[in-house]
Amino acid sequence: MKRSFTLLELLLSITIFSLITLALYHSSNTLKKSNKFYIGVEKKLATYNFINKTIFMDIYHANGKIDIHNEEKNIDTIIFQSRHSLYKNYLPYILYIVKDKYLFRVESYQKITYPVETLKENSIVDNLGVVENFRLYKKKDKDQYILDYRTKEDSIQPIRINLQ
């Protein structure tokens, strides 16, 4: 007598194999969606951290007086000279300005004056994204600044910068 699989056993094994394959496909598809979402979140956080670090380093390495001009209720224009440069300029002048809710960082080796109507040649302009608040407060009698910088989706506390 020959030993072999019956048709019922064969159909049952194909059904079980199909269910397992379907479950694996569903879990791998969910994993791909999850990875795509978290890669986007990671890119946003990396950009936000780079912007925060740049602003912090610019202000921390300020070379002298920081001019703060209040434009609106929650927007300041800031002009100063810094020892920090993103483009290897020596003691660049830096301007942070908000136009149409976009924060721009301008780096120039030529002095920038307020009010800013036009930029000098060879000024490098970086768009740092949409902001809701951009305020810099100087504490009285101290070289300490508090930066209130927020985008729409932020709920982050203000950054405190000590210049000592």
C-alpha positions as a printed NumPy array, in Angstrom:
array([[ 0.   ,  0.   ,  0.   ],
       [ 1.315,  3.398, -1.064],
       [ 1.615,  6.091,  1.525],
       [ 0.618,  9.628,  0.229],
       [-1.247, 12.786,  1.216],
       [-4.946, 12.964,  0.755],
       [-6.555, 15.867, -1.076],
       [-7.997, 17.18 ,  2.198],
       [-4.565, 17.326,  3.866],
       [-3.119, 19.103,  0.86 ],
       [-5.9  , 21.753,  0.848],
       [-5.535, 22.239,  4.586],
       [-1.768, 22.823,  4.311],
       [-2.257, 25.314,  1.438],
       [-4.857, 27.212,  3.517],
       [-2.561, 27.394,  6.548],
       [ 0.341, 28.531,  4.348],
       [-1.875, 31.258,  2.786],
       [-2.975, 32.543,  6.197],
       [ 0.608, 32.725,  7.444],
       [ 1.716, 34.535,  4.263],
       [-1.148, 37.004,  4.578],
       [-0.265, 37.735,  8.22 ],
       [ 3.414, 38.254,  7.32 ],
       [ 2.492, 40.625,  4.495],
       [ 0.242, 42.646,  6.794],
       [ 2.896, 42.921,  9.511],
       [ 5.633, 43.889,  7.011],
       [ 3.341, 46.517,  5.473],
       [ 2.616, 47.956,  8.928],
       [ 6.35 , 47.99 ,  9.657],
       [ 7.043, 49.928,  6.432],
       [ 4.398, 52.538,  7.288],
       [ 5.741, 52.861, 10.808],
       [ 9.331, 53.273,  9.557],
       [ 8.259, 55.92 ,  7.043],
       [ 6.434, 57.867,  9.774],
       [ 9.331, 57.736, 12.254],
       [11.902, 58.662,  9.614],
       [ 9.839, 61.809,  8.97 ],
       [ 9.649, 62.555, 12.698],
       [13.396, 62.018, 13.057],
       [14.123, 64.411, 10.168],
       [11.902, 67.093, 11.738],
       [13.636, 66.666, 15.106],
       [17.085, 66.773, 13.512],
       [16.183, 69.993, 11.688],
       [14.701, 71.532, 14.842],
       [17.783, 70.579, 16.883],
       [20.112, 72.013, 14.212],
       [18.185, 75.314, 14.231],
       [18.227, 75.475, 18.051],
       [21.93 , 74.689, 18.18 ],
       [22.708, 77.315, 15.527],
       [20.739, 80.033, 17.323],
       [22.276, 79.049, 20.67 ],
       [25.846, 79.032, 19.301],
       [25.346, 82.34 , 17.486],
       [24.082, 84.116, 20.608],
       [26.457, 82.354, 23.007],
       [29.449, 83.439, 20.915],
       [28.149, 86.975, 20.431],
       [30.978, 89.444, 20.2  ],
       [29.695, 92.466, 22.069],
       [26.262, 94.027, 22.08 ],
       [23.152, 92.244, 20.801],
       [20.637, 94.634, 19.219],
       [17.067, 93.479, 19.844],
       [14.318, 95.274, 17.916],
       [10.721, 94.388, 18.731],
       [ 8.722, 94.14 , 15.485],
       [ 5.443, 92.682, 16.718],
       [ 3.971, 91.264, 19.905],
       [ 5.803, 87.949, 19.518],
       [ 8.496, 88.743, 16.92 ],
       [11.959, 90.307, 17.381],
       [14.665, 91.227, 14.892],
       [18.134, 90.517, 16.266],
       [21.439, 91.891, 14.935],
       [24.875, 91.143, 16.389],
       [28.416, 90.072, 15.62 ],
       [29.419, 86.534, 16.569],
       [32.446, 84.28 , 16.666],
       [30.205, 81.457, 15.397],
       [29.799, 80.999, 11.66 ],
       [28.134, 78.327,  9.554],
       [30.151, 79.384,  6.502],
       [33.628, 79.91 ,  7.965],
       [33.423, 83.699,  7.944],
       [35.634, 85.471, 10.463],
       [33.511, 87.367, 13.026],
       [30.393, 87.53 , 10.865],
       [27.48 , 89.861, 11.452],
       [24.305, 87.88 , 12.018],
       [20.711, 88.938, 11.56 ],
       [17.645, 86.98 , 12.614],
       [14.524, 88.382, 11.005],
       [10.954, 87.139, 10.543],
       [ 9.199, 87.917,  7.257],
       [ 5.757, 86.479,  6.454],
       [ 6.055, 84.077,  9.435],
       [ 9.357, 82.632,  8.084],
       [12.492, 82.968, 10.205],
       [15.589, 83.922,  8.237],
       [19.193, 83.88 ,  9.391],
       [21.512, 86.214,  7.486],
       [25.277, 85.919,  7.822],
       [27.495, 88.633,  6.375],
       [31.031, 89.829,  6.845],
       [29.74 , 93.412,  6.37 ],
       [27.935, 95.266,  9.149],
       [24.135, 94.948,  9.086],
       [22.155, 97.969, 10.264],
       [18.57 , 98.4  , 11.409],
       [16.081, 98.92 ,  9.782],
       [16.939, 96.237,  7.262],
       [15.719, 97.258,  3.821],
       [18.228, 95.564,  1.558],
       [21.034, 93.141,  2.227],
       [24.621, 93.738,  1.249],
       [26.335, 91.663, -1.394],
       [27.782, 88.347, -0.281],
       [25.197, 87.948,  2.489],
       [24.169, 84.345,  3.023],
       [20.482, 83.86 ,  3.804],
       [19.103, 80.705,  5.433],
       [15.376, 79.995,  5.717],
       [14.844, 78.376,  9.125],
       [11.149, 77.653,  8.639],
       [ 7.799, 78.922,  9.867],
       [ 7.695, 80.357, 13.385],
       [ 4.951, 81.483, 15.737],
       [ 7.222, 83.179, 18.31 ],
       [10.744, 84.505, 18.049],
       [11.608, 86.705, 21.018],
       [14.893, 87.326, 22.8  ],
       [14.734, 88.783, 26.312],
       [17.763, 90.143, 28.169],
       [17.702, 89.806, 31.934],
       [18.404, 93.057, 33.738],
       [21.853, 93.468, 35.283],
       [23.052, 90.128, 33.854],
       [24.519, 88.767, 30.651],
       [21.735, 86.25 , 30.441],
       [19.245, 85.912, 27.611],
       [16.045, 83.94 , 27.278],
       [15.041, 82.914, 23.769],
       [11.391, 82.136, 23.114],
       [11.421, 80.368, 19.759],
       [ 8.422, 78.263, 18.767],
       [ 6.972, 76.75 , 15.628],
       [ 3.335, 75.705, 15.208],
       [ 3.769, 72.142, 16.432],
       [ 6.094, 72.958, 19.349],
       [ 5.35 , 72.953, 23.006],
       [ 8.991, 73.316, 24.024],
       [10.15 , 75.549, 26.885],
       [12.168, 78.7  , 26.118],
       [15.944, 78.302, 25.783],
       [18.066, 80.018, 28.44 ],
       [21.462, 81.322, 27.329],
       [24.089, 82.465, 29.843],
       [26.858, 84.69 , 28.491],
       [29.57 , 84.682, 31.135]])
